[in-house]
Amino acid sequence: MLASIIEPYLKIIKEKGEIVFNKDFYKLKDWQKILMYLLGRKVIMIKGLKKDFKEEISPKEIEEFLGVQSKSIANYGSRELKGIIKSEKGNYKIPNFNLFKCEEVMKKNE
């Protein structure tokens, strides 16, 4: 299921454990980009593609990678991504039990 959610928007380079965005990724709204990026990080973690990799990521790191302001990230976390992403010690991740919600929210906003 995870692969089917991210496939239209990004791919994971297995050898390096890196996320590469497809052209359709850039058509997404910022909150959807955040969601896809967090799901990509989940794939890296589940498959063990990087040593000592943590799925959780800070808003500042998301800002550096995606170019979305960290203040906006917090706002999306309390609006569009509320109940989907989880904050642990100021770092974000998507719990496994929310993968269905991720799929639904992406289908609803196509």
ZIDACOR-V99955 format. One record per residue. RES is the residue in one small letter. PHI is phi in radians with two decimals (NA if undefined). PSI is psi in whole degrees, 0 to 359 (999 if undefined). Layout:
RES&PHI&PSI / RES&PHI&PSI
This chain:
m&NA&317 / l&-1.02&317 / a&-1.07&320 / s&-1.19&333 / i&-1.28&316 / i&-1.54&337 / e&-0.86&318 / p&-1.19&345 / y&-2.07&334 / l&-2.73&164 / k&-2.34&160 / i&-1.95&125 / i&-1.45&106 / k&-1.06&320 / e&-1.10&329 / k&-1.93&346 / g&1.14&41 / e&-1.98&149 / i&-1.67&129 / v&-2.15&128 / f&-1.49&139 / n&-1.47&169 / k&-1.09&327 / d&-1.20&339 / f&-1.02&320 / y&-1.28&350 / k&-1.54&349 / l&-1.28&156 / k&-1.25&158 / d&-0.97&318 / w&-1.16&329 / q&-1.27&325 / k&-1.08&317 / i&-1.07&315 / l&-1.04&313 / m&-1.11&319 / y&-1.10&316 / l&-1.13&323 / l&-1.18&322 / g&-1.08&320 / r&-1.12&324 / k&-1.09&317 / v&-1.06&314 / i&-1.01&317 / m&-1.21&312 / i&-1.06&318 / k&-1.46&354 / g&1.09&42 / l&-1.39&343 / k&-2.31&139 / k&-1.26&144 / d&0.93&35 / f&-1.54&135 / k&-1.97&133 / e&-1.14&322 / e&-1.15&145 / i&-2.55&146 / s&-1.40&156 / p&-0.99&324 / k&-1.11&318 / e&-1.17&322 / i&-1.09&317 / e&-1.03&315 / e&-1.12&324 / f&-1.44&320 / l&-1.76&339 / g&1.43&12 / v&-1.62&128 / q&-1.05&139 / s&-1.06&328 / k&-1.11&319 / s&-1.15&324 / i&-1.05&316 / a&-1.11&320 / n&-1.11&316 / y&-1.09&324 / g&-1.11&334 / s&-1.77&359 / r&-2.16&266 / e&-1.06&326 / l&-1.80&10 / k&-1.10&133 / g&1.41&0 / i&-1.97&307 / i&-1.63&157 / k&-2.20&139 / s&-1.83&125 / e&-2.18&113 / k&0.96&39 / g&1.43&1 / n&-1.91&147 / y&-1.83&149 / k&-2.77&170 / i&-1.96&117 / p&-1.11&147 / n&-0.98&324 / f&-1.22&353 / n&-1.76&8 / l&-1.09&323 / f&-1.11&321 / k&-1.11&322 / c&-1.08&314 / e&-1.07&314 / e&-1.10&315 / v&-1.18&327 / m&-1.26&320 / k&-1.14&319 / k&-1.14&332 / n&-1.86&19 / e&-1.27&999
